[in-house]
Amino acid sequence: MVGFIGCGNMASAIIGGIVSSGFLDAGSIGVYDVLKDKTETFAKEKGIRFFSDVKELTESCSTVILAVKPNVLPAVLSELGTVLEKNDPLIISIAAGKTTGDIANLLPYSPRIVRIMPNINATVCAAVSAYCGNNRITAEDKEFVEGFCNSFGKGIEIEEKLFSIYTAIGGCSPAFAYMFIDSLARGAVKNGMTKDAALKVAAQAVLGSAKMILESNEHPWKLVDAVCSPGGTTIEGVASLQEDGFEASVISAVEASFNKDKSL
């Protein structure tokens, strides 16, 4: 069984993704959270197993997902250290800012740890998830983690030292993209289009643009140039974005998110 300790927004998104993709059978997934009523309702909706006792969940699992806030990890692992040592499950952490070494130092033994940073788009099986493991990870563990990440999006193995900057561009960026899409739509509303229609147009345009970058192997600015006809509408908008500091604002947002992750 794969057990989730914590059932907040990210864990719920991941569970929804792995169930809908068919990577894991719903009956092989367990979940525990201190908000028991809410979690039990969610578990019934997804057809997964609800546990009211975190130790019982941990004892039942070959893989344990730590989906709690970073500041809660010490208390959780202090309570579960003995059980984890006895069973030696694969431990997967999605806690921001906490390294595999940080987690190992909170346990009374040398665990098998993988660190994953997904994003909220797991809900629609379109997340990007960075992952890395410590030196106890087996080839079988790595294969499971890759399949796990790919079941709700795309998994990318990176060096752990790059996790903070990955968090900024992979974990935080969906919020930035949502803001961009909404701003595009509001610009259309200002000029007569309904908000519902504008959101559909803007979201599909951004989705297609991302697909072009991933599949064309062209540099983004080459694609920009291809859309900008001399004296046309697109170059007028691009110039306006540059004049208003669009690129600098995005870079500053990445920097702010990176610095916050480093301070956790």
Long-range contacts (C-beta under 8 A, 24 or more apart in sequence): 1-28, 1-29, 1-30, 1-49, 1-60, 1-61, 1-62, 1-63, 2-28, 2-29, 2-30, 2-61, 2-62, 2-63, 2-64, 2-65, 3-29, 3-30, 3-31, 3-32, 3-51, 3-57, 3-58, 3-60, 3-61, 3-63, 3-64, 3-65, 4-29, 4-30, 4-31, 4-32, 4-65, 4-67, 5-32, 5-33, 5-54, 5-57, 5-58, 5-64, 5-65, 5-66, 5-67, 5-68, 5-76, 5-80, 6-32, 6-33, 6-65, 6-66, 6-67, 6-68, 6-69, 7-31, 7-32, 7-33, 7-35, 7-38, 7-39, 7-42, 7-67, 8-33, 8-67, 8-69, 9-120, 10-67, 10-94, 10-118, 10-120, 10-122, 11-65, 11-67, 11-94, 12-42, 12-123, 13-118, 13-120, 13-121, 13-122, 13-123, 13-127, 13-152, 14-65, 14-67, 14-94, 14-118, 14-122, 14-127, 14-152, 15-46, 15-48, 16-46, 16-122, 16-123, 16-152, 17-122, 17-123, 17-124, 17-125, 17-127, 17-151, 17-152, 17-153, 18-148, 18-151, 18-152, 19-46, 19-47, 19-48, 20-125, 21-125, 21-151, 21-152, 22-151, 23-147, 23-148, 23-150, 23-151, 23-152, 24-151, 30-57, 30-60, 30-61, 31-57, 32-57, 54-79, 54-80, 55-79, 55-80, 55-83, 58-83, 58-84, 58-87, 58-89, 59-83, 59-87, 61-87, 61-89, 62-87, 62-89, 62-90, 63-89, 63-90, 63-91, 63-92, 63-144, 64-89, 64-90, 64-91, 64-92, 65-92, 65-93, 65-94, 66-91, 66-92, 66-93, 66-94, 66-95, 66-103, 67-94, 67-95, 68-95, 69-95, 70-95, 70-96, 70-97, 70-98, 70-264, 73-98, 73-102, 73-103, 73-106, 74-106, 77-103, 77-106, 77-107, 78-106, 81-106, 81-107, 81-108, 81-109, 82-108, 84-109, 84-111, 85-109, 88-112, 90-114, 90-137, 90-141, 90-144, 90-145, 92-116, 92-145, 92-148, 94-118, 96-167, 96-171, 96-261, 96-264, 97-164, 97-167, 97-261, 97-262, 97-263, 97-264, 98-264, 99-160, 99-163, 100-132, 100-133, 100-134, 100-160, 101-134, 104-134, 110-136, 111-136, 112-136, 112-137, 112-138, 112-141, 113-137, 114-141, 114-145, 115-160, 115-163, 116-145, 116-148, 116-149, 117-163, 117-166, 117-167, 117-170, 117-171, 118-149, 118-152, 118-153, 118-171, 119-153, 119-170, 119-171, 119-173, 119-174, 120-174, 121-153, 121-174, 122-152, 122-153, 125-151, 125-152, 125-153, 126-152, 126-153, 127-152, 127-153, 127-154, 128-153, 128-154, 128-156, 128-170, 129-153, 129-154, 129-155, 129-156, 129-170, 130-155, 130-156, 130-157, 130-158, 130-162, 130-163, 130-166, 130-170, 131-155, 131-156, 131-157, 131-158, 132-157, 132-158, 132-159, 132-160, 132-163, 163-261, 164-258, 164-261, 164-262, 165-254, 165-258, 167-257, 167-258, 167-261, 168-253, 168-254, 168-255, 168-257, 168-258, 168-261, 169-254, 171-257, 172-253, 172-254, 172-257, 176-250, 176-253, 177-206, 180-206, 181-206
